[in-house]
Amino acid sequence: MDIFGTAVTAMQEVYNITMFIRNVITKVKEQDDDQRRFQNRLDVQLLFLDSFQALFFDKAGVLFLPEQLPSRAPRIVLNLLEELKRTLNEYNLFAIKHGFQIDEDSDKQDQNLTPDGNKQEAGGLAARLDRWKRGLNIFKLKVYDWAIFDNERVDALLTTYERWSGNLRDIMQHFLQVADIFNDKRSLQQFVESNSARGIGLQEMAKRKLLSIEDPPEKYDALDGQIGDEISSKSSPIHLTKYSKGADVATVIVEYRRYDRRLREKNLKPQELLTLKAPIRNLAWLLRNSPFPEETNSISEMPKQPTMYTLQCIGYIDEPDERQSCFLYRLPKSMASGNEIKLVTLNQFILRNKKPVLGNRFVLAHALSLTLLNIHGSGWMHKNIWSQVVVLFPQIQQIALENQAKLLQISKESSPTTPHLLPYLVGWESARPIQGRTDWDSNYDVEQNLYRHNLRQGQPKAQFSKAYDIYALGVVLLEIGCWKTLSMVFEDLIAELEDNPDPGRPKLADAETVKDRLVEIARTDVAREMGESYTNVILACLNTDFGVEVDDKNETNLSLAFGEKVVDVIERGLTL
């Protein structure tokens, strides 16, 4: 059997075993709250599997992926399905031992979701659940050993199951980037509104993609309120401030986006100004309408959306006299009234605090790498990653409990209301769609350029690509690993270069010397602190070496490799 046939078989086995577990739990006469939650979580997974099949299996039940995908794509799908099978293996063996039939061919006839997910003939998920419940002999079950169905075992099973199905969902967004439905505005709009998009947990990602190719509403414009003086450190590129409009006053985060070179030209005509300011308006609209962790991960009835730890943009203020615009962000819900509002970047936190325990550093690294994976999966590039634009906030019960436990490593003895820190990525002033135009503006900030690939330092020498975002992330992961900022590592060099008697001839550090030093730190300090696997992640990022020789215009191969060799590897460290 070829890899496509094996994937189909694996999918059917995963589906049937999941159905079996769900209905054994349903048959319990005296269900407690935990069991009802388990039932709901299993229903979400069944919906995900249904939607996955509707999108990526043709009418004959054959795995069908966009032809533009790399040859390794089917293998990736199969590997994840095999991991799901292994997760369920104990329950499969239980069913076989006790004579339950869980591979009914009739189920294959019930998969009637159309590719857009909006039509389902009789015999869909509800009918299958009803038939399975009738098929289970509750009287026989009474004499069986129920150990594998106790609450603790089922909860552990579902946590692992959701992790693997989440990984499958995360790579699906990269597959869809090259699918026909994502290259046509009308088809993309239909997908956004489809049951399949909701069921597979990629509706919000598709919305971001649609936002990137749509113009904002005509009435959407710059905010007309006022911002006050900063109430946080002026050494940071982002600040806390007060935003007022009429009698309403709110504390917000503000970051400044300088006009690009063409906008700074004099005597521009009104239409030219509108055209040149359109990217600012478009980006503010995108960030205003993107999904956020506190909103998307608290919904238990549907599969979770890909996680992006970013802040919601309220809007922007245009300041033509200052040759800049200001992006305003809403504070996370965890910074509600009663909490002391304090803005701390990752850079500042490293400078001021002793290194956290190993597991907490893996939490920071995983959240950032996952965020970048899903930014790229939404069809965007950030272009400005460094530890000065990573803000740390306490995160409490707004994230769903299972996701909170995974990311924040809350032990059973910990109070669920104890604040924990999560990194939020801001600094969007240079962001653009993957298929957008590269900004060739120069930047000679000495410290900021230390985070940049040598081809993007000072005056850019190459069009921006995902690889340059990944390089910058690698530098931040190194800072987390050795718990030193680049300002500490290169303190003397930065002081020397900034003490420049000729501002007209800016100086930057030698790129190869900087990279060699970073590689040395990774192989010594980081390896000693975080282990070989984490070190290899950093080296892959710094060398932009992911074994990708051929790629498409969306760099799909690179994203898939990044997910496997960075996000998945760091995720294993969450258990430390």
C-alpha positions as CSV (number, residue, x, y, z in Angstrom):
1,M,0.0,0.0,0.0
2,D,1.4,3.4,-1.0
3,I,1.7,6.3,1.4
4,F,-1.7,7.8,0.4
5,G,-3.5,4.6,1.0
6,T,-1.7,4.1,4.3
7,A,-2.8,7.6,5.4
8,V,-6.4,6.9,4.5
9,T,-6.3,3.7,6.6
10,A,-4.7,5.5,9.5
11,M,-7.4,8.2,9.4
12,Q,-10.2,5.7,9.4
13,E,-8.7,3.8,12.3
14,V,-8.2,7.0,14.3
15,Y,-11.8,8.0,13.6
16,N,-13.2,4.7,14.7
17,I,-11.3,4.4,17.9
18,T,-12.2,7.9,18.8
19,M,-15.8,7.1,18.2
20,F,-15.5,4.0,20.3
21,I,-14.0,5.9,23.3
22,R,-16.6,8.6,23.0
23,N,-19.5,6.3,23.1
24,V,-18.2,4.1,26.0
25,I,-18.0,7.3,28.0
26,T,-21.5,8.2,26.9
27,K,-22.9,4.9,28.0
28,V,-21.9,5.5,31.6
29,K,-25.2,5.9,33.5
30,E,-24.0,8.3,36.2
31,Q,-21.8,10.8,34.3
32,D,-20.0,13.4,36.4
33,D,-18.9,16.8,35.1
34,D,-15.5,15.5,34.1
35,Q,-17.0,12.8,31.9
36,R,-19.3,15.3,30.2
37,R,-16.3,17.5,29.5
38,F,-14.5,14.5,28.1
39,Q,-17.5,13.8,25.8
40,N,-17.4,17.4,24.6
41,R,-13.7,17.3,23.9
42,L,-14.1,14.0,21.9
43,D,-16.9,15.6,19.9
44,V,-14.6,18.4,19.0
45,Q,-12.0,15.9,17.8
46,L,-14.5,14.0,15.8
47,L,-15.6,17.3,14.2
48,F,-12.0,18.1,13.4
49,L,-11.5,14.7,11.8
50,D,-14.7,15.1,9.7
51,S,-13.6,18.5,8.5
52,F,-10.1,17.3,7.8
53,Q,-11.4,14.5,5.6
54,A,-13.8,16.9,3.8
55,L,-10.9,19.1,2.9
56,F,-8.1,16.7,2.1
57,F,-9.8,13.4,1.0
58,D,-11.6,13.2,-2.4
59,K,-15.0,11.6,-3.0
60,A,-13.3,8.2,-3.5
61,G,-11.8,8.5,0.0
62,V,-8.2,9.1,-1.3
63,L,-5.9,11.6,0.4
64,F,-5.8,14.6,-1.9
65,L,-3.3,17.4,-1.3
66,P,-2.5,20.5,-3.4
67,E,-0.1,19.5,-6.2
68,Q,2.2,22.5,-5.4
69,L,3.1,20.9,-2.0
70,P,6.5,19.4,-1.5
71,S,6.8,15.6,-2.0
72,R,7.4,15.2,1.8
73,A,3.9,16.6,2.6
74,P,2.0,13.2,2.5
75,R,4.7,11.7,4.8
76,I,4.2,14.5,7.3
77,V,0.4,13.9,7.4
78,L,1.0,10.2,7.7
79,N,3.4,10.6,10.6
80,L,1.0,12.7,12.5
81,L,-1.9,10.3,11.9
82,E,0.4,7.5,13.1
83,E,1.1,9.4,16.3
84,L,-2.6,9.7,16.9
85,K,-3.0,6.0,16.4
86,R,-0.2,5.3,18.9
87,T,-2.0,7.6,21.4
88,L,-5.1,5.5,21.0
89,N,-3.5,2.1,20.8
90,E,-4.4,1.0,24.4
91,Y,-8.0,1.6,23.7
92,N,-7.9,-0.2,20.4
93,L,-6.4,-3.2,22.1
94,F,-9.1,-3.0,24.8
95,A,-11.8,-3.1,22.1
96,I,-10.2,-6.0,20.3
97,K,-9.8,-8.0,23.6
98,H,-13.4,-7.6,24.5
99,G,-14.8,-8.3,21.1
100,F,-16.0,-4.8,20.0
101,Q,-16.2,-4.2,16.3
102,I,-14.7,-0.7,15.7
103,D,-13.8,-0.9,12.0
104,E,-17.3,-0.8,10.5
105,D,-17.2,-0.3,6.8
106,S,-20.5,1.4,7.0
107,D,-18.9,4.4,8.6
108,K,-17.0,5.0,5.4
109,Q,-20.3,5.6,3.6
110,D,-21.3,8.3,6.0
111,Q,-18.6,10.8,5.2
112,N,-20.7,13.0,3.1
113,L,-19.3,16.5,3.9
114,T,-18.6,18.3,0.7
115,P,-15.3,20.1,0.1
116,D,-16.8,23.4,1.3
117,G,-18.1,21.6,4.4
118,N,-21.6,23.1,4.1
119,K,-23.6,20.0,3.0
120,Q,-24.0,16.8,4.9
121,E,-26.4,14.1,3.9
122,A,-28.2,11.9,6.3
123,G,-25.8,9.6,8.1
124,G,-23.3,12.1,9.2
125,L,-21.7,12.6,12.6
126,A,-24.9,12.6,14.6
127,A,-26.2,9.4,12.8
128,R,-22.9,7.7,13.4
129,L,-22.9,8.5,17.0
130,D,-26.4,7.2,17.4
131,R,-25.6,3.9,15.6
132,W,-22.4,3.4,17.7
133,K,-24.3,3.9,20.9
134,R,-26.9,1.4,20.0
135,G,-24.1,-1.1,19.0
136,L,-22.3,-1.0,22.4
137,N,-23.5,-3.7,24.8
138,I,-23.7,-1.8,28.1
139,F,-24.4,-5.1,30.0
140,K,-21.1,-6.7,28.8
141,L,-19.2,-3.6,29.7
142,K,-20.2,-3.9,33.4
143,V,-17.9,-6.9,33.9
144,Y,-14.9,-5.4,32.1
145,D,-11.9,-3.7,33.7
146,W,-12.7,0.0,33.5
147,A,-9.2,1.2,34.6
148,I,-8.4,2.8,31.3
149,F,-11.6,4.8,31.3
150,D,-11.1,6.5,34.7
151,N,-11.0,10.3,34.7
152,E,-7.3,10.7,35.1
153,R,-6.4,8.2,32.3
154,V,-8.9,9.7,29.9
155,D,-7.8,13.3,30.6
156,A,-4.2,12.3,29.9
157,L,-5.2,10.6,26.7
158,L,-7.2,13.7,25.5
159,T,-4.3,16.0,26.3
160,T,-1.9,14.0,24.2
161,Y,-4.6,13.5,21.5
162,E,-5.3,17.3,21.3
163,R,-1.6,18.0,21.0
164,W,-1.1,15.8,17.9
165,S,-4.4,16.9,16.3
166,G,-3.3,20.5,16.9
167,N,0.0,19.8,15.2
168,L,-1.9,18.4,12.2
169,R,-4.1,21.5,12.2
170,D,-1.1,23.8,12.3
171,I,0.6,22.3,9.2
172,M,-2.8,22.3,7.4
173,Q,-2.7,26.1,7.3
174,H,0.6,26.0,5.3
175,F,-1.0,23.4,3.0
176,L,-4.0,25.7,2.4
177,Q,-1.8,28.6,1.5
178,V,-1.0,27.0,-1.8
179,A,-4.5,25.5,-2.4
180,D,-6.7,27.0,-5.1
181,I,-9.2,28.2,-2.5
182,F,-6.6,30.5,-1.0
183,N,-5.6,32.0,-4.4
184,D,-9.1,33.3,-5.2
185,K,-10.8,35.9,-3.1
186,R,-14.3,34.6,-3.7
187,S,-13.3,31.0,-2.9
188,L,-11.4,32.2,0.2
189,Q,-14.5,34.0,1.4
190,Q,-16.6,30.9,0.9
191,F,-14.0,28.9,2.9
192,V,-14.1,31.4,5.8
193,E,-17.9,30.9,6.0
194,S,-17.8,27.1,5.7
195,N,-18.3,24.4,8.3
196,S,-15.0,22.9,7.3
197,A,-13.1,26.0,8.2
198,R,-14.7,26.1,11.6
199,G,-14.5,22.3,12.1
200,I,-10.7,22.1,11.3
201,G,-10.0,25.2,13.5
202,L,-8.6,27.4,10.7
203,Q,-11.4,29.9,10.2
204,E,-9.6,32.7,11.9
205,M,-6.4,32.0,10.0
206,A,-8.4,32.2,6.8
207,K,-9.9,35.5,7.9
208,R,-6.4,36.9,8.4
209,K,-5.5,35.8,4.9
210,L,-8.6,37.4,3.5
211,L,-7.9,40.6,5.5
212,S,-4.4,40.7,3.9
213,I,-5.9,40.8,0.4
214,E,-8.9,42.9,1.1
215,D,-9.0,46.7,1.5
216,P,-10.5,48.0,4.8
217,P,-13.9,49.5,4.7
218,E,-14.0,53.0,3.3
219,K,-15.1,54.5,6.6
220,Y,-12.1,53.0,8.5
221,D,-9.6,55.8,9.2
222,A,-7.1,57.0,11.8
223,L,-8.3,57.5,15.3
224,D,-9.2,61.0,16.3
225,G,-8.4,60.8,20.0
226,Q,-5.3,61.9,21.8
227,I,-2.4,60.1,23.4
228,G,-0.6,61.4,26.4
229,D,3.0,61.2,27.6
230,E,4.5,57.8,27.9
231,I,4.3,56.3,31.4
232,S,7.0,53.6,30.8
233,S,10.6,53.5,29.9
234,K,11.5,55.7,26.9
235,S,14.4,53.3,26.1
236,S,11.9,50.8,24.8
237,P,10.4,51.0,21.3
238,I,6.9,50.4,22.9
239,H,5.3,52.3,25.7
240,L,2.4,52.5,28.1
241,T,0.3,55.7,27.6
242,K,-3.1,57.1,28.1
243,Y,-5.5,57.4,25.1
244,S,-8.4,59.8,25.5
245,K,-11.4,60.4,23.3
246,G,-13.9,62.8,24.8
247,A,-14.5,61.8,28.4
248,D,-13.2,58.2,27.8
249,V,-9.6,57.5,29.0
250,A,-7.9,54.1,28.7
251,T,-4.4,52.8,29.3
252,V,-3.0,51.4,26.1
253,I,0.3,50.2,24.6
254,V,1.7,52.4,21.8
255,E,4.4,51.8,19.3
256,Y,5.6,54.2,16.7
257,R,6.0,53.4,13.0
258,R,8.1,55.9,11.2
259,Y,7.1,57.0,7.7
260,D,9.0,55.2,5.0
261,R,11.4,57.0,2.7
262,R,8.8,57.9,0.1
263,L,6.3,59.3,2.6
264,R,9.0,61.6,4.0
265,E,9.4,63.3,0.6
266,K,8.0,66.9,0.3
267,N,5.2,68.2,-1.9
268,L,3.4,64.9,-2.3
269,K,0.0,65.1,-3.9
270,P,-3.1,64.1,-1.8
271,Q,-3.7,60.9,-3.9
272,E,0.0,60.0,-3.5
273,L,-0.3,60.4,0.3
274,L,-3.3,58.1,0.4
275,T,-1.5,55.5,-1.7
276,L,1.6,55.6,0.4
277,K,-0.3,55.5,3.7
278,A,-2.5,52.6,2.6
279,P,-0.1,49.9,4.0
280,I,-0.3,51.6,7.5
281,R,-4.1,51.6,7.3
282,N,-4.3,48.0,6.0
283,L,-2.0,46.7,8.7
284,A,-3.9,48.5,11.5
285,W,-7.1,46.9,10.2
286,L,-5.6,43.5,10.1
287,L,-4.3,43.7,13.6
288,R,-7.6,45.1,14.8
289,N,-9.5,42.1,13.5
290,S,-7.1,39.2,14.1
291,P,-8.0,36.5,16.6
292,F,-6.2,36.5,20.0
293,P,-5.4,33.8,22.5
294,E,-7.8,35.0,25.1
295,E,-10.7,34.9,22.6
296,T,-10.0,31.8,20.4
297,N,-8.8,29.3,23.0
298,S,-11.6,29.8,25.4
299,I,-14.1,28.2,23.1
300,S,-14.5,24.5,23.9
301,E,-17.2,23.7,21.4
302,M,-15.0,24.1,18.3
303,P,-11.4,23.0,17.6
304,K,-8.8,25.6,18.8
305,Q,-7.4,28.1,16.4
306,P,-3.7,28.3,15.7
307,T,-2.2,30.3,18.6
308,M,-0.6,33.8,17.9
309,Y,0.5,35.6,21.0
310,T,-0.1,39.1,19.8
311,L,-2.1,42.1,21.1
312,Q,-5.2,43.5,19.6
313,C,-4.7,46.8,17.8
314,I,-7.3,49.4,18.7
315,G,-6.3,51.5,15.7
316,Y,-3.7,54.0,14.6
317,I,-3.1,57.7,14.9
318,D,-1.4,59.6,12.1
319,E,1.2,62.2,13.1
320,P,2.4,63.8,9.8
321,D,4.3,66.6,11.6
322,E,6.4,64.0,13.4
323,R,6.6,61.9,10.2
324,Q,5.2,58.9,11.9
325,S,2.1,56.9,12.8
326,C,1.2,55.4,16.2
327,F,-0.3,51.9,16.6
328,L,-2.4,51.6,19.8
329,Y,-2.9,48.1,21.4
330,R,-5.4,47.0,24.0
331,L,-4.0,45.5,27.2
332,P,-4.6,41.7,27.7
333,K,-7.6,40.8,29.9
334,S,-5.2,39.6,32.5
335,M,-4.2,43.2,33.1
336,A,-7.7,44.0,34.4
337,S,-8.5,46.6,37.0
338,G,-6.9,45.8,40.3
339,N,-3.7,44.6,38.7
340,E,-0.7,46.8,38.7
341,I,-0.1,47.8,35.1
342,K,3.5,47.4,34.2
343,L,5.1,47.1,30.8
344,V,8.1,44.8,30.7
345,T,9.8,43.6,27.5
346,L,11.7,40.3,27.4
347,N,14.9,42.3,27.0
348,Q,14.2,44.2,30.2
349,F,13.1,41.1,32.0
350,I,16.4,39.3,31.2
351,L,18.4,42.3,32.3
352,R,16.6,42.7,35.6
353,N,15.9,39.1,36.7
354,K,17.7,35.9,37.5
355,K,17.1,33.2,35.0
356,P,13.8,31.3,35.5
357,V,13.7,27.5,35.8
358,L,14.3,25.5,32.7
359,G,10.7,24.7,32.0
360,N,9.7,28.3,32.1
361,R,12.3,29.2,29.5
362,F,11.0,26.5,27.3
363,V,7.5,28.0,27.7
364,L,8.8,31.4,26.5
365,A,10.6,29.8,23.5
366,H,7.7,27.6,22.5
367,A,5.1,30.5,22.6
368,L,7.3,32.7,20.4
369,S,8.2,30.0,17.9
370,L,4.6,28.9,17.6
371,T,3.5,32.5,17.1
372,L,6.0,33.0,14.3
373,L,4.9,29.7,12.7
374,N,1.3,30.9,12.7
375,I,2.1,34.4,11.5
376,H,3.7,32.8,8.5
377,G,0.8,30.4,8.2
378,S,-1.5,33.4,7.9
379,G,0.4,34.7,4.9
380,W,2.4,37.4,6.7
381,M,6.0,38.2,7.7
382,H,6.9,40.2,10.8
383,K,10.3,41.6,9.8
384,N,11.2,43.1,13.1
385,I,11.7,40.4,15.7
386,W,14.0,41.2,18.6
387,S,13.6,40.9,22.4
388,Q,12.7,44.6,22.6
389,V,9.4,44.0,20.9
390,V,8.4,41.0,23.0
391,V,6.2,42.1,25.9
392,L,5.6,39.8,29.0
393,F,2.2,39.8,30.7
394,P,0.7,37.6,33.4
395,Q,-1.8,35.1,31.9
396,I,-4.5,33.5,34.1
397,Q,-7.8,31.8,33.4
398,Q,-8.6,33.5,30.1
399,I,-6.8,30.7,28.2
400,A,-8.6,27.3,28.3
401,L,-7.5,25.2,31.2
402,E,-5.9,22.4,29.1
403,N,-3.9,24.9,27.0
404,Q,-3.0,26.8,30.2
405,A,-1.6,23.7,31.8
406,K,0.4,22.9,28.7
407,L,1.9,26.3,28.2
408,L,2.3,27.5,31.7
409,Q,3.2,24.2,33.4
410,I,0.6,24.6,36.2
411,S,1.0,21.7,38.6
412,K,-1.9,20.1,40.4
413,E,-0.9,21.8,43.6
414,S,-0.6,25.3,41.9
415,S,-3.4,27.8,42.3
416,P,-5.1,28.3,38.9
417,T,-5.2,32.0,39.5
418,T,-1.5,32.4,40.1
419,P,-0.2,34.8,37.4
420,H,2.3,33.4,34.9
421,L,4.2,35.3,32.2
422,L,3.7,34.7,28.5
423,P,5.4,36.6,25.6
424,Y,3.4,38.7,23.3
425,L,4.9,39.8,20.0
426,V,4.5,43.5,19.0
427,G,6.7,45.7,16.8
428,W,4.7,45.4,13.6
429,E,5.9,48.6,12.0
430,S,7.6,46.7,9.2
431,A,5.3,43.7,8.7
432,R,3.9,42.9,5.3
433,P,2.1,40.0,3.4
434,I,4.4,37.3,2.1
435,Q,3.5,38.3,-1.4
436,G,3.8,42.1,-0.7
437,R,6.4,44.5,-1.7
438,T,9.8,44.6,0.1
439,D,10.7,47.9,1.9
440,W,14.3,48.7,1.0
441,D,14.7,51.5,3.6
442,S,17.9,51.4,5.5
443,N,18.2,51.0,9.3
444,Y,21.5,51.6,11.1
445,D,20.4,51.1,14.7
446,V,23.4,49.2,16.1
447,E,21.7,46.9,18.6
448,Q,18.7,46.2,16.4
449,N,20.9,45.1,13.5
450,L,22.6,42.5,15.7
451,Y,19.3,40.5,15.5
452,R,19.2,40.7,11.7
453,H,20.6,38.4,9.0
454,N,23.6,39.9,7.4
455,L,21.7,40.5,4.1
456,R,19.2,42.6,5.9
457,Q,21.5,44.8,8.0
458,G,21.9,48.5,7.3
459,Q,20.9,48.9,3.7
460,P,19.0,45.6,2.7
461,K,20.8,43.5,0.1
462,A,18.0,41.0,-0.5
463,Q,14.3,40.8,-0.6
464,F,12.8,39.8,2.8
465,S,11.8,36.2,3.2
466,K,10.6,33.9,6.0
467,A,14.2,32.8,6.6
468,Y,15.1,36.2,7.9
469,D,12.3,36.2,10.5
470,I,13.5,32.7,11.5
471,Y,17.1,34.0,11.9
472,A,15.9,36.8,14.2
473,L,13.8,34.4,16.2
474,G,16.9,32.2,16.6
475,V,18.8,35.1,18.2
476,V,15.9,35.7,20.7
477,L,15.9,31.9,21.5
478,L,19.6,32.2,22.2
479,E,19.0,35.0,24.6
480,I,16.3,33.0,26.4
481,G,18.7,30.0,26.5
482,C,21.7,31.7,27.9
483,W,19.7,34.3,29.7
484,K,21.8,37.2,28.4
485,T,20.7,39.9,26.0
486,L,22.8,40.9,23.0
487,S,23.3,44.2,24.7
488,M,25.1,42.3,27.5
489,V,27.0,40.0,25.1
490,F,28.2,42.9,22.8
491,E,28.2,45.7,25.4
492,D,31.7,47.0,24.5
493,L,31.1,46.7,20.7
494,I,27.8,48.5,20.9
495,A,29.3,51.4,22.9
496,E,32.2,51.6,20.4
497,L,29.9,51.7,17.3
498,E,27.4,54.2,18.9
499,D,30.2,56.5,19.8
500,N,30.5,57.6,16.2
501,P,32.1,61.0,15.5
502,D,30.6,61.0,11.9
503,P,26.8,60.4,12.0
504,G,26.8,60.7,8.2
505,R,28.7,57.5,7.9
506,P,26.9,55.1,10.3
507,K,28.8,52.0,11.5
508,L,27.6,48.5,12.0
509,A,29.2,45.4,13.6
510,D,30.9,43.0,11.2
511,A,28.1,40.5,10.5
512,E,30.2,37.4,10.3
513,T,32.0,38.2,13.5
514,V,28.6,38.6,15.3
515,K,27.3,35.4,13.9
516,D,30.4,33.4,14.8
517,R,30.1,34.7,18.4
518,L,26.4,33.7,18.5
519,V,27.2,30.2,17.3
520,E,29.9,29.9,19.9
521,I,27.5,30.9,22.7
522,A,24.9,28.4,21.4
523,R,27.4,25.6,21.4
524,T,28.7,26.4,24.9
525,D,26.5,28.4,27.2
526,V,23.1,27.4,25.7
527,A,24.1,23.7,25.2
528,R,25.1,23.6,28.9
529,E,21.8,25.3,30.0
530,M,19.2,23.9,27.6
531,G,20.6,20.8,26.1
532,E,21.6,19.6,22.6
533,S,18.2,19.6,21.0
534,Y,17.5,23.3,21.9
535,T,21.0,24.2,20.7
536,N,20.4,22.5,17.4
537,V,17.2,24.6,17.0
538,I,19.2,27.8,17.4
539,L,21.9,26.7,15.0
540,A,19.3,25.7,12.4
541,C,17.8,29.2,12.7
542,L,21.1,31.1,12.6
543,N,22.3,29.0,9.6
544,T,18.8,29.1,8.0
545,D,19.6,25.4,7.4
546,F,16.4,23.3,7.3
547,G,17.3,21.0,4.4
548,V,15.1,22.8,2.0
549,E,16.5,22.9,-1.5
550,V,13.4,23.7,-3.5
551,D,10.4,25.8,-2.5
552,D,7.4,27.6,-3.8
553,K,6.6,31.3,-3.7
554,N,5.0,30.9,-0.2
555,E,8.1,29.0,1.1
556,T,5.8,26.2,2.2
557,N,8.7,23.7,2.5
558,L,10.5,26.1,4.9
559,S,7.5,26.5,7.1
560,L,6.9,22.8,7.3
561,A,10.5,22.2,8.2
562,F,10.5,25.0,10.7
563,G,7.4,23.4,12.4
564,E,9.2,20.1,12.6
565,K,12.7,21.2,13.5
566,V,11.9,24.1,15.8
567,V,8.4,24.3,17.2
568,D,8.0,20.5,17.7
569,V,11.5,20.1,19.2
570,I,11.0,23.0,21.7
571,E,7.5,21.7,22.6
572,R,9.1,18.5,24.0
573,G,10.9,20.7,26.5
574,L,7.6,21.8,28.0
575,T,7.6,18.7,30.2
576,L,10.9,19.6,31.9
